[in-house]
Amino acid sequence: MKNLLLIISIVFLAACAALQPSYFGDKFPPTTSVDLFYSTHDVRQPYKVIGHLTIPNVMKQDSIKAKLTAYGKTIGADAIVITGNTVNNGNKSASDIVNADALKYEKQ
């Protein structure tokens, strides 16, 4: 029984580590810093939405935020706005999904 729990834990941790956001949108040269917001009202400079991200909500919030911002750097985003989550009520085979927008600041 102990071995089975250990194997399940290892598989779960490996799956979380390999989990990457899904992205639909434009890509730009990579950035070195990505701001994180929970509302577009908090963004204090002009921007445009360059794409949309989703990631299964199966990890701790800090891990999800780290994955979204790291992925944001690779697509050239200047900011990520977490827009909420989609709850899959009653669907045991599907996890909840965290939704986010990728932003590019406009040059001033």
C-alpha positions as CSV (number, residue, x, y, z in Angstrom):
1,M,0.0,0.0,0.0
2,K,2.8,2.4,0.9
3,N,4.5,1.7,-2.5
4,L,1.2,2.4,-4.4
5,L,0.8,5.7,-2.6
6,L,4.4,6.6,-3.4
7,I,4.0,5.7,-7.1
8,I,0.8,7.7,-7.3
9,S,2.5,10.7,-5.7
10,I,5.4,10.6,-8.0
11,V,3.2,10.3,-11.1
12,F,1.0,13.3,-9.9
13,L,4.1,15.4,-9.2
14,A,5.6,14.6,-12.6
15,A,2.3,15.4,-14.3
16,C,2.2,18.8,-12.6
17,A,5.8,19.6,-13.5
18,A,5.1,18.8,-17.2
19,L,1.8,20.7,-17.3
20,Q,2.0,23.7,-19.6
21,P,-0.6,26.3,-20.5
22,S,-2.5,26.1,-23.7
23,Y,-2.2,29.3,-25.8
24,F,-4.1,30.8,-28.7
25,G,-2.8,34.1,-30.0
26,D,0.1,36.0,-31.4
27,K,3.7,35.6,-30.4
28,F,6.5,38.2,-30.1
29,P,10.1,38.1,-29.2
30,P,10.6,36.8,-25.6
31,T,10.4,39.2,-22.7
32,T,12.4,39.0,-19.4
33,S,9.7,40.2,-17.1
34,V,5.9,39.7,-17.0
35,D,3.5,41.6,-14.7
36,L,0.7,39.6,-13.1
37,F,-2.8,41.1,-12.6
38,Y,-6.3,39.8,-11.6
39,S,-8.2,42.6,-13.4
40,T,-7.6,44.7,-16.5
41,H,-8.6,47.7,-14.3
42,D,-5.3,47.4,-12.5
43,V,-3.2,47.7,-15.7
44,R,-2.0,51.3,-15.6
45,Q,-0.7,51.7,-19.2
46,P,-2.1,51.2,-22.7
47,Y,-2.0,47.6,-23.9
48,K,-3.5,45.2,-26.3
49,V,-4.6,41.6,-25.7
50,I,-2.3,39.3,-27.8
51,G,-3.8,36.0,-26.8
52,H,-5.6,33.7,-24.4
53,L,-4.1,31.1,-22.0
54,T,-5.7,28.2,-20.2
55,I,-4.2,25.8,-17.7
56,P,-5.8,23.0,-15.7
57,N,-6.3,24.0,-12.0
58,V,-4.6,21.0,-10.5
59,M,-1.7,22.7,-8.7
60,K,-1.3,25.3,-6.0
61,Q,-2.0,28.8,-7.0
62,D,1.6,29.9,-6.8
63,S,2.6,27.1,-9.2
64,I,-0.1,28.1,-11.7
65,K,0.9,31.8,-11.5
66,A,4.6,30.8,-12.0
67,K,3.7,28.6,-15.1
68,L,1.6,31.4,-16.6
69,T,4.2,34.1,-16.1
70,A,7.0,31.8,-17.4
71,Y,5.0,31.0,-20.5
72,G,4.1,34.6,-20.9
73,K,7.9,35.4,-21.2
74,T,8.2,32.9,-24.0
75,I,5.4,34.4,-26.1
76,G,6.6,38.0,-25.6
77,A,3.9,39.1,-23.2
78,D,4.4,42.1,-20.9
79,A,1.6,41.1,-18.6
80,I,-0.8,38.3,-17.8
81,V,-4.3,39.0,-16.5
82,I,-5.9,36.0,-14.7
83,T,-9.5,36.4,-15.8
84,G,-11.0,33.6,-13.7
85,N,-11.7,29.9,-13.9
86,T,-14.0,27.5,-15.6
87,V,-15.6,25.0,-13.2
88,N,-16.4,21.6,-14.6
89,N,-19.3,20.7,-12.3
90,G,-20.2,17.1,-12.3
91,N,-17.6,16.1,-14.9
92,K,-15.3,13.8,-13.0
93,S,-12.9,13.3,-15.9
94,A,-12.3,17.0,-16.4
95,S,-10.4,19.4,-14.1
96,D,-11.2,23.1,-13.5
97,I,-9.4,25.5,-15.9
98,V,-7.7,28.8,-15.0
99,N,-8.2,31.4,-17.8
100,A,-5.9,34.3,-18.5
101,D,-5.1,36.9,-21.1
102,A,-1.7,37.8,-22.4
103,L,-1.0,41.5,-22.8
104,K,1.5,43.5,-24.8
105,Y,2.1,47.1,-23.6
106,E,1.8,49.7,-26.3
107,K,4.8,51.8,-27.0
108,Q,4.4,55.4,-25.9
